[in-house]
Amino acid sequence: MDTENQTWVREFILLGLSSDWDTQVSLFVLFLIMYMVTVLGNFLIILLIRLDSRLHTPMYFFLTNLSFVDVSYATSIVPQMLAHLLAAHKAIPFVSCAAQLFFSLGLGGIEFVLLAVMAYDRYVAVCDPLRYSVIMHGGLCTRLAITSWVSGSMNSLMQTVITFQLPMCTNKYIDHISCEILAVIRLACVDISSNEIAIMVSSIVLLMTPFCLVLLSYIQIISTILKIQSTEGRKKAFHTCASHLTVVVLCYGMTIFTYIQPHSGPSVLQEKLISVFYAILMPVLNPMIYSVRNKEVKGAWQKLLGQLSGIMSKLAT
């Protein structure tokens, strides 16, 4: 290929979801509200866990990490998307695009590993409850959390480096809402087979491996629950896992569909909608799922609201 055509672009243009102005304004309002709910909801979950000593357990330690990841992931994509919905020139500098890819991909990977760690925590809680506090001690929980963060970050760094070493020639229009890896590599004017293989391999390692661990954990959990004689005991055991299982189903489903076969995966529109789901909907749903379906969290909310009500009554008098 002629080397004169292998130039590096200084900025990219994100085409987004729609070019219609009224649609963009409506999406701006909707996404802004949902982003504010995401930040508020997840930080309230973190604050609640910090304030209520009954929630100082491994499960809620990992939930704190998950809530922080959700806020960070949304923040890596949504503010820029909101700005572009109201901008005529939807440009993002080369460095900013690389940074967005690194953080969004890394935080996504961290979440998948964290969900596998949380599945192991639920496995120990249900299948070996008498040794739970011995097995899930503070040191192990810290190491598991660090492993989640390091593995997701290292994979993202590797993928970002090999993606932005590709010559983009004169291509600068990204048909996506953000600098998503599949959308970016499609701009390359060279063969991207090796990149697609790298994406597939990293997906197997960082997505399918945690998914298989989650699957194995829940096979053991369900087997143990079915052996419980009392109906009340089965219900109690199931409720300890219900919130996590709901999040796992939502989180793993479409990502497996998208990244395991990057060459023959979903259409561009489907990719955009999947990205909106993970950047906007999932971070909003997670705190709601853990609040509505979890008795301990609901109890902590009631206690906190009762304390606030008492303080307000004293101030009023």
C-alpha positions as CSV (number, residue, x, y, z in Angstrom):
1,M,0.0,0.0,0.0
2,D,1.2,3.5,-0.7
3,T,2.8,5.0,2.4
4,E,1.4,8.4,1.6
5,N,-2.1,7.1,2.3
6,Q,-1.1,5.6,5.7
7,T,-1.6,8.9,7.6
8,W,-2.6,9.3,11.2
9,V,-5.8,11.2,11.9
10,R,-5.8,13.8,14.6
11,E,-9.5,13.5,15.5
12,F,-12.5,11.2,14.9
13,I,-16.1,12.1,14.1
14,L,-18.7,10.1,16.1
15,L,-21.9,9.7,14.0
16,G,-24.0,8.8,17.1
17,L,-27.5,7.4,17.2
18,S,-29.3,10.0,15.0
19,S,-28.8,13.1,12.9
20,D,-32.3,14.4,13.6
21,W,-32.1,17.5,15.9
22,D,-35.4,16.8,17.7
23,T,-34.4,13.2,18.3
24,Q,-31.0,14.3,19.7
25,V,-32.6,16.8,22.1
26,S,-35.0,14.2,23.4
27,L,-32.2,11.7,23.8
28,F,-30.1,14.3,25.6
29,V,-32.8,14.9,28.2
30,L,-33.5,11.2,28.6
31,F,-29.8,10.2,28.9
32,L,-29.0,13.1,31.2
33,I,-31.7,12.1,33.7
34,M,-30.6,8.4,33.6
35,Y,-27.0,9.4,34.1
36,M,-27.9,11.5,37.1
37,V,-29.9,8.6,38.5
38,T,-26.9,6.3,37.9
39,V,-24.5,8.5,39.7
40,L,-26.9,9.2,42.6
41,G,-28.1,5.6,42.9
42,N,-24.7,3.9,42.9
43,F,-23.1,6.5,45.3
44,L,-26.0,6.0,47.7
45,I,-25.4,2.3,47.6
46,I,-21.7,2.8,48.4
47,L,-22.6,5.3,51.1
48,L,-25.2,3.0,52.6
49,I,-22.7,0.1,52.8
50,R,-20.1,2.3,54.4
51,L,-22.6,3.6,57.1
52,D,-24.4,0.3,58.0
53,S,-22.1,-2.1,59.9
54,R,-24.5,-5.0,59.0
55,L,-23.4,-4.6,55.4
56,H,-19.7,-4.9,56.2
57,T,-19.5,-8.4,54.6
58,P,-17.6,-9.8,51.6
59,M,-20.8,-9.6,49.4
60,Y,-21.2,-5.9,50.0
61,F,-17.5,-5.2,49.7
62,F,-17.7,-6.6,46.2
63,L,-21.0,-4.7,45.6
64,T,-19.2,-1.5,46.5
65,N,-16.6,-2.2,43.8
66,L,-19.3,-3.1,41.3
67,S,-21.1,0.2,42.0
68,F,-17.9,2.2,41.6
69,V,-17.2,0.4,38.3
70,D,-20.7,1.1,37.0
71,V,-20.4,4.9,37.8
72,S,-17.0,5.0,36.2
73,Y,-18.0,3.1,33.1
74,A,-21.0,5.4,32.5
75,T,-18.8,8.4,33.1
76,S,-16.3,7.2,30.5
77,I,-19.0,7.3,27.8
78,V,-22.1,9.3,28.7
79,P,-20.8,12.9,29.3
80,Q,-19.1,12.9,25.9
81,M,-22.2,11.4,24.3
82,L,-24.4,14.1,25.9
83,A,-22.1,16.9,24.6
84,H,-22.2,15.4,21.1
85,L,-26.0,15.2,21.1
86,L,-26.1,19.1,21.3
87,A,-23.0,19.7,19.2
88,A,-22.9,20.4,15.5
89,H,-19.3,19.1,15.1
90,K,-19.2,15.8,16.9
91,A,-15.4,15.4,17.0
92,I,-13.3,13.6,19.6
93,P,-9.5,14.0,19.6
94,F,-7.3,11.0,18.8
95,V,-5.9,10.8,22.4
96,S,-9.4,11.3,24.0
97,C,-10.7,8.4,21.8
98,A,-7.9,6.2,22.9
99,A,-8.5,7.1,26.5
100,Q,-12.2,6.4,26.2
101,L,-11.5,3.0,24.6
102,F,-9.1,2.1,27.4
103,F,-11.3,3.1,30.3
104,S,-14.6,1.7,28.9
105,L,-13.0,-1.6,27.8
106,G,-11.1,-1.9,31.0
107,L,-14.1,-1.2,33.3
108,G,-16.2,-3.6,31.3
109,G,-13.6,-6.3,31.8
110,I,-13.3,-5.6,35.5
111,E,-17.1,-5.9,35.9
112,F,-17.2,-9.4,34.3
113,V,-14.4,-10.6,36.6
114,L,-16.1,-9.1,39.6
115,L,-19.4,-10.8,38.8
116,A,-17.5,-14.1,38.7
117,V,-15.9,-13.3,42.1
118,M,-19.3,-12.5,43.5
119,A,-20.6,-15.8,42.2
120,Y,-17.9,-17.6,44.1
121,D,-18.8,-15.6,47.2
122,R,-22.5,-16.8,46.8
123,Y,-21.3,-20.3,46.2
124,V,-19.4,-20.4,49.5
125,A,-22.3,-18.7,51.4
126,V,-24.8,-21.3,50.2
127,C,-22.7,-24.5,49.8
128,D,-20.4,-24.1,52.8
129,P,-22.1,-21.6,55.2
130,L,-20.3,-22.8,58.3
131,R,-16.9,-22.0,56.9
132,Y,-18.0,-18.8,55.0
133,S,-16.2,-16.3,57.3
134,V,-13.0,-18.5,57.4
135,I,-12.9,-18.9,53.6
136,M,-14.0,-15.4,52.6
137,H,-11.6,-13.5,54.9
138,G,-10.6,-9.9,54.3
139,G,-7.3,-10.8,52.7
140,L,-8.8,-13.0,50.1
141,C,-11.5,-10.5,49.3
142,T,-8.9,-7.8,48.8
143,R,-6.8,-10.0,46.5
144,L,-9.9,-11.1,44.5
145,A,-10.9,-7.4,44.0
146,I,-7.3,-6.4,43.0
147,T,-7.2,-9.4,40.5
148,S,-10.4,-8.1,38.9
149,W,-9.0,-4.6,38.5
150,V,-5.6,-5.7,37.3
151,S,-6.9,-8.3,34.8
152,G,-9.4,-5.9,33.2
153,S,-6.9,-3.0,33.0
154,M,-4.1,-5.1,31.5
155,N,-6.4,-6.5,28.8
156,S,-7.7,-3.1,28.0
157,L,-4.2,-1.6,27.8
158,M,-3.1,-4.4,25.3
159,Q,-6.3,-4.0,23.2
160,T,-6.0,-0.2,23.1
161,V,-2.3,-0.3,22.1
162,I,-2.8,-2.7,19.2
163,T,-5.9,-1.0,18.0
164,F,-4.4,2.5,17.8
165,Q,-1.3,1.2,16.1
166,L,-3.4,0.5,13.1
167,P,-3.1,3.1,10.2
168,M,-6.5,4.8,9.8
169,C,-5.6,6.5,6.5
170,T,-8.2,9.2,5.9
171,N,-11.0,7.4,7.7
172,K,-12.2,9.4,10.7
173,Y,-15.9,8.7,10.8
174,I,-16.8,6.3,13.6
175,D,-20.3,5.0,13.1
176,H,-21.0,4.6,16.8
177,I,-21.9,6.5,20.0
178,S,-18.3,6.2,21.4
179,C,-14.8,4.9,20.6
180,E,-15.8,1.3,20.8
181,I,-13.2,-1.2,19.7
182,L,-15.1,-2.9,16.9
183,A,-16.1,0.4,15.5
184,V,-12.6,1.8,15.6
185,I,-10.8,-1.2,14.0
186,R,-13.2,-1.0,11.0
187,L,-11.6,2.3,10.1
188,A,-8.2,0.7,9.4
189,C,-7.0,0.5,5.8
190,V,-5.1,-2.7,6.5
191,D,-6.1,-6.3,7.2
192,I,-7.6,-6.5,10.7
193,S,-7.8,-10.3,10.9
194,S,-5.2,-10.3,13.7
195,N,-7.1,-7.7,15.7
196,E,-10.3,-9.7,15.4
197,I,-8.5,-12.8,16.6
198,A,-7.0,-10.8,19.5
199,I,-10.5,-9.5,20.4
200,M,-11.9,-13.1,20.3
201,V,-9.1,-14.5,22.4
202,S,-9.3,-11.8,25.0
203,S,-13.1,-12.3,25.1
204,I,-12.7,-15.9,25.7
205,V,-10.2,-15.3,28.5
206,L,-11.9,-12.3,30.2
207,L,-15.5,-13.0,29.3
208,M,-16.1,-16.7,28.8
209,T,-13.8,-17.9,31.6
210,P,-15.6,-15.8,34.2
211,F,-18.9,-16.8,32.7
212,C,-18.0,-20.5,33.0
213,L,-17.0,-19.9,36.6
214,V,-20.3,-18.2,37.2
215,L,-22.1,-21.1,35.5
216,L,-20.3,-23.7,37.6
217,S,-20.9,-21.8,40.8
218,Y,-24.6,-21.6,40.1
219,I,-24.9,-25.3,39.2
220,Q,-23.5,-26.1,42.6
221,I,-25.7,-23.5,44.3
222,I,-28.9,-24.8,42.6
223,S,-27.9,-28.4,43.5
224,T,-27.4,-27.4,47.1
225,I,-30.7,-25.5,47.2
226,L,-32.6,-28.4,45.8
227,K,-31.3,-30.6,48.7
228,I,-32.7,-28.3,51.3
229,Q,-35.8,-29.9,52.9
230,S,-37.8,-26.9,54.0
231,T,-39.5,-24.6,51.5
232,E,-38.5,-21.6,53.7
233,G,-34.9,-22.7,53.7
234,R,-34.9,-23.0,49.9
235,K,-36.5,-19.5,49.5
236,K,-33.9,-18.0,51.9
237,A,-31.0,-19.6,50.0
238,F,-32.4,-18.5,46.7
239,H,-32.9,-14.9,47.8
240,T,-29.3,-14.6,48.8
241,C,-28.4,-15.1,45.1
242,A,-31.4,-13.6,43.3
243,S,-30.0,-10.1,42.8
244,H,-26.6,-11.3,41.6
245,L,-28.1,-13.8,39.2
246,T,-30.3,-11.1,37.7
247,V,-27.3,-8.8,37.1
248,V,-25.3,-11.7,35.6
249,V,-28.0,-12.6,33.1
250,L,-28.3,-9.0,32.0
251,C,-24.6,-8.3,31.9
252,Y,-23.2,-11.3,30.2
253,G,-25.9,-11.9,27.6
254,M,-25.4,-9.3,24.9
255,T,-21.7,-9.0,25.4
256,I,-21.1,-12.6,24.6
257,F,-23.3,-12.1,21.5
258,T,-21.2,-9.0,20.5
259,Y,-17.5,-9.9,21.1
260,I,-17.1,-13.7,20.7
261,Q,-17.6,-13.5,17.0
262,P,-16.6,-9.9,16.1
263,H,-16.5,-10.5,12.3
264,S,-20.0,-12.0,12.1
265,G,-21.5,-10.3,15.1
266,P,-24.4,-7.8,15.3
267,S,-25.1,-5.0,12.9
268,V,-23.9,-1.4,13.5
269,L,-27.3,-0.3,14.8
270,Q,-27.4,-3.3,17.2
271,E,-23.9,-2.5,18.4
272,K,-25.0,1.1,19.2
273,L,-28.1,-0.1,21.1
274,I,-26.0,-2.7,23.0
275,S,-23.6,0.1,24.0
276,V,-26.5,2.3,25.1
277,F,-27.8,-0.6,27.2
278,Y,-24.5,-1.0,29.0
279,A,-23.6,2.6,29.4
280,I,-27.1,3.9,30.3
281,L,-29.4,1.2,31.4
282,M,-27.2,-1.3,33.3
283,P,-25.6,1.2,35.7
284,V,-29.2,2.4,36.5
285,L,-30.6,-1.1,37.0
286,N,-27.8,-2.5,39.2
287,P,-28.6,-0.4,42.3
288,M,-32.3,-0.9,41.8
289,I,-31.9,-4.6,41.5
290,Y,-29.8,-4.8,44.6
291,S,-32.1,-2.5,46.5
292,V,-35.5,-4.0,45.5
293,R,-34.5,-7.7,45.6
294,N,-32.3,-7.6,48.7
295,K,-33.8,-7.6,52.2
296,E,-30.6,-6.5,53.9
297,V,-30.2,-3.5,51.7
298,K,-33.9,-2.6,52.1
299,G,-33.5,-3.0,55.9
300,A,-30.5,-0.7,55.8
301,W,-32.4,1.9,53.8
302,Q,-35.3,1.8,56.3
303,K,-32.9,2.2,59.2
304,L,-31.1,5.1,57.5
305,L,-34.4,6.9,56.5
306,G,-35.6,6.4,60.1
307,Q,-32.5,8.0,61.5
308,L,-32.8,10.9,59.1
309,S,-36.5,11.3,60.0
310,G,-35.6,11.4,63.7
311,I,-32.9,14.1,63.0
312,M,-35.3,16.2,61.0
313,S,-38.0,15.9,63.8
314,K,-35.5,17.1,66.4
315,L,-34.4,20.0,64.2
316,A,-38.0,21.0,63.6
317,T,-38.7,21.1,67.3
